[in-house]
Amino acid sequence: MSVNCLVAYCSMSGNTEEIAETIGKGISQAGANVDVKDILMVDVKDLLNYDGVLLGAYSWGDGDLPDEFLDFYEGMDQISLKGKKAAAFGSCDSSYEHRGGAVDILVEKLNEIEADVVLEGLKIDLAPTAEEKEQCIQYGMEFVGKFGRGE
Ligand SMILES: Cc1cc2nc3c(=O)[nH]c(=O)nc-3n(C[C@H](O)[C@H](O)[C@H](O)COP(=O)(O)O)c2cc1C
């Protein structure tokens, strides 16, 4: 039975989108099905249709989630992701005090709604370099690897 994953992201200048697409590539390469979507095109309840969910957002303000993510974030309190695997990622900038704060907020929320957060949050400064793109592909593959053997 194949694993179905959703990569849902929020990106203003395209960096987090690029990370999302590249993680999606890794997920495909590992043999799972994947949908990569802008968060504005996703309903919170859609998460329930997937085995694995990866949420991505750039950081804003003082290590905050972007405004475009807030409705979705608040809606997450209405569901449980118990039994599903999850992870979070995002583009950030180390020149800010709270580097990648949005990624930490997403990890915390995923834990709160009982998802099994199987990987550490992936934070990449600005646009991914060639090397960081490789890291994104590995991240996607590793995520799928968490479904392996006996589960
Ligand atoms: C006003 C403003 C505030 C920001 N605040 C943070 C921050 O607190 N922490 C951080 O890591 N990055 C911060 N950033 C950097 C963005 O997260 C970074 O530019 C990112 O690459 C944007 O991703 P995107 O291309 O997906 O929109 C901020 C950027 C702007 C313009």
The ligand as a MOL file (V3000), in Angstrom:
LIG
                    3D

  0  0  0     0  0            999 V3000
M  V30 BEGIN CTAB
M  V30 COUNTS 31 33 0 0 0
M  V30 BEGIN ATOM
M  V30 1 C 9.8770 41.9770 7.7890 0
M  V30 2 C 10.5800 40.6370 7.7780 0
M  V30 3 C 10.6810 39.9300 8.9660 0
M  V30 4 C 11.3580 38.7050 9.0170 0
M  V30 5 N 11.4880 38.0470 10.2180 0
M  V30 6 C 12.2080 36.9080 10.2750 0
M  V30 7 C 12.4160 36.2300 11.5150 0
M  V30 8 O 11.9590 36.6470 12.5800 0
M  V30 9 N 13.1240 35.0670 11.5090 0
M  V30 10 C 13.6780 34.5540 10.3690 0
M  V30 11 O 14.3210 33.5180 10.4420 0
M  V30 12 N 13.4880 35.1850 9.1660 0
M  V30 13 C 12.7810 36.3330 9.0950 0
M  V30 14 N 12.6070 36.9690 7.8860 0
M  V30 15 C 13.2630 36.4000 6.6970 0
M  V30 16 C 12.3400 35.5450 5.8070 0
M  V30 17 O 11.8230 34.4440 6.5020 0
M  V30 18 C 13.1810 35.0780 4.6090 0
M  V30 19 O 13.4110 36.1910 3.7730 0
M  V30 20 C 12.5780 33.9510 3.8010 0
M  V30 21 O 13.5380 33.5070 2.8540 0
M  V30 22 C 11.3090 34.3150 3.0520 0
M  V30 23 O 10.8090 33.1320 2.4900 0
M  V30 24 P 9.8470 33.0450 1.2240 0
M  V30 25 O 10.6820 33.3310 -0.0190 0
M  V30 26 O 9.3310 31.6560 1.2280 0
M  V30 27 O 8.7720 34.0680 1.3780 0
M  V30 28 C 11.9240 38.1790 7.8280 0
M  V30 29 C 11.7890 38.8910 6.6260 0
M  V30 30 C 11.1330 40.1070 6.5950 0
M  V30 31 C 11.0390 40.8560 5.2870 0
M  V30 END ATOM
M  V30 BEGIN BOND
M  V30 1 1 1 2
M  V30 2 1 2 3
M  V30 3 2 2 30
M  V30 4 2 3 4
M  V30 5 1 4 5
M  V30 6 1 4 28
M  V30 7 2 5 6
M  V30 8 1 6 7
M  V30 9 1 6 13
M  V30 10 2 7 8
M  V30 11 1 7 9
M  V30 12 1 9 10
M  V30 13 2 10 11
M  V30 14 1 10 12
M  V30 15 2 12 13
M  V30 16 1 13 14
M  V30 17 1 14 15
M  V30 18 1 14 28
M  V30 19 1 15 16
M  V30 20 1 16 17
M  V30 21 1 16 18
M  V30 22 1 18 19
M  V30 23 1 18 20
M  V30 24 1 20 21
M  V30 25 1 20 22
M  V30 26 1 22 23
M  V30 27 1 23 24
M  V30 28 2 24 25
M  V30 29 1 24 26
M  V30 30 1 24 27
M  V30 31 2 28 29
M  V30 32 1 29 30
M  V30 33 1 30 31
M  V30 END BOND
M  V30 END CTAB
M  END
